[in-house]
């Protein structure tokens, strides 16, 4: 199964979501992120993912949606991005999360935890993560 997190620049929310999802180490799912245009990875995303979850995304690069194929679930992060060239086999979701780039440290970190919670809810919804 393939899941793609999509955002405009693939520099913050979608990168965070991909990293958090991969950290759950689910053998039967491949996680990706991409955007409709490119920007460098947000330094706050790098710093706060490392400090809160010990996940290092400092070597990651933004990727375009054109690099993805055969995706089962497409999850937009809340930027109302329409990705007509990114087809999905099963379903499309929207996490509805505002861009935290200009947030304070506290609110940026809160957004990371919100993304993590939404990933868990999504994984439970599709039956690959047990209820706790």
N, C-alpha and C positions, 0 to 999 in steps of 0.2 A: 504494500500500500504506500502511496506517495501523497504527502501533504505539503502544500506550498503556502507560505505566509507572504502576502503581497502588500506593498506600500509604495508610495510615489517614488522615493529615492533609494529605498533599500539601505537606509543608513542608520535607522534607529529602531522603531517598533518591530519591524519585520525581522531585523537581525537579532533583536532580543528574543523574539518568539522562537526563531529557529534554534538559537543556542539553548534556551530553556527546554524546548521540546526534546532536543538531542540529549540533554542531560538526564532525561528520564530513562534512557537506555532501553527503549522498546525495540526488540529485535525484528518485529514484523512491520515496522513503519520507517520510511525514509522521509526526513524533513528537509525542506528547502526554504529559501526566501529569495525574493527578487523584487524589482521595481520597474516602473515605466520610464525612469531616467536615473542617472547615477550621481551620487555624492559620496564623499569620504564617510567612513563610519563615525558616528557622533562620539566625541571623546567622553561625554558623560555616560553613554551606554557602555563603553569599554570600562571605564572606571568603576561604575556602580554595579555592573554585573560581576566584576572581579571581587569587589568588597563584600557584596551581599551573598553571592552564590559560588564564589571561587571559580567562575567561568571566564576564560580568557578569549575574547574575540578580537584582540588587537591585530591579528594577522589576516582577518577577514577583509574581503573586498565586496563592494556593491556588485550585484548581478542584475542583468536585465531579464524581464519575463520571457524574452525570446530564447533564453538558454534552457528553459524548462519544457518538458514534454511528458505526455502520458500521466498527468496529475489526477489523482482521485478526488482529493478535497482541496479547494481553493479557499483560503481565509484572508479576507482583506482586513486591514487593521483599524479601519475607521476613517479613512481618508476619502471615502466615496469614489475610489478608483474603479473605473470600468476597464476591464482587461479583456477585450473581445478576442484577442489572439491567444489567450490562455484558457484553453478549454479544460473542463473537468469531467471525469468519468462518473462521479457519484453526486457530489453536492458542493454548494458554495455557501460560506458563512461570512458574517462581518462581525468583528470583535467590538467595533464602535469605540475605540480608544483614541482620545485626542493626542496630538503630537506633543510629547513632553519636553522637546528641545529647549524651550525657554523657561522651564519649571525650575523651582528651587531644588536643592538636593533632596530634601524631604519628600517633595511631591514627585520628583522624578523616580525615586526609589519606590514610592507608593505605586506608581504606574507599572514598574517592573513586576511587583507582586500581583497587581491586577492582571497583567498579561499571563503570569504563571497560573493564576486561578482560572482564567478563561481557557487556557490550554487543558488543564485538568478537567474542567467541565466538558469541553469538546471531546476529550478522550473517553470520558465516562459515557457520554452521549452515543458515541459510535461503538461502545462496548469493548474497548481495549484497555481500560483502566478500571479497576475495581472501586466500588464505593468504599469510603473510609468511615 
